Amino acid sequence: MTPEPAPTPEASPTGMSPFARIAGIFFEPGKTFEDIGRRPTWLLPLAVIVVAVLAFSLTYGHHVGWEQMMRQQLANSPRAAQMTPDQREAAITQGARFAPIFTYLTVIFVPIGYLIVASVLLGMTAMMSAGLKFRQIFSVVCYAGLPSVIFSLLGIVVMLLKNPADFNIQNPLAFNVAAFLDPQATAKFVYSLALSIDLFSFWMIFLIATGLKAGGGRKLSFGGALTAVVVPWAVYVLGKSALAGLFS
């Protein structure tokens, strides 16, 4: 009797594990987001991002120091010229005292920021009749934020290699247009805008659009998904840049 061929192993009905999804975001984003669209989860990627941001902030506070950050900010502020030396030192001391508090509030700020982004995207995709649910979009946003972990780790490496006095927390990595501009000589609106023209920002925009397209299926084209992401991002960037120019 001819032996029957061994059965072909099938994919697990439960889909990809959360750790496989994290790896898949960097190597197979399309396939990974299709799995996320079927079974939305967000806790692990969000936790990884929060830990990475905390690690960056704590390393900065220990290696560079919040006082140095305040001195850099005052040096780049035209208002510093109107302050007396005593006023500048008082502002530096007060800022350095409260900065570490905001470091630990990262645990709250990061999830709130992602919830806001997901809410905006829900409204954008609803106008396109994509049929996406909030849980799907929030999961996409959390997984698409994973490049920020690489950003934080690279930032820590650069921080430890550079002279603390030369490290700029506003622009720790030279992956944007602002790296080629003088922060003191450039108009604040232009400099803030240049900070946002950034490789990591574009990477995450691409990932979010890929995730929305995967979740929306035939109801949403990639161009439509990209538009849903780029339009509110552009409004945010122009708004923050206008505020930077207004209060400079």
Secondary structure, DSSP 4 states (H G I P E B T S, - for coil): -PPPPPPPPPPPTT---HHHHHHHHHH-HHHHHHHHHHS---HHHHHHHHHHHHHHHHHHHHHT-HHHHHHHHHHT-GGGGGS-HHHHHHHHHHHHHHHHHHHHTHHHHHHHHHHHHHHHHHHHHHHTT----HHHHHHHHHHHTTHHHHHHHHHHHHHHHS-GGG--TTS-SS-BGGGGS-TTTS-HHHHHHHHHSBHHHHHHHHHHHHHHHHHHGGGS-HHHHHHHHHHHHHHHHHHHHHHHHHT-
